[in-house]
Amino acid sequence: LKAPYTFGLSITALLVGKEDLKSRTLRYWLVQGERISALSGNWILTPVNGGTRIVHTIRLKPEVPPFLLPSFRSLHDSSLRENFKTLRQLMLASA
């Protein structure tokens, strides 16, 4: 992974996931990673009238110096928002 919030550094991570079809949930967590202390989250898919509501929750503890945390959080949050906008556009285009 190379994103703005990695400050130009390459990041690798090994995640494991568990899908629960009954609750339409996918949970994931970090097994091993570089520059990441902790990472976990989930995706929850809920049928709604005319489509599917997707909720993504992420918990991330990067290995960055404390003075860089505000910049990291800002870049990470804006990057996630942009990625989800793109994902939404792709999903709507294929509908």
Beta strands, then each sheet from edge to edge (+ up, - down):
strand 1: 13-20
strand 2: 25-33
strand 3: 36-48
strand 4: 51-62
sheet 1: 1+ 2- 3+ 4-
end
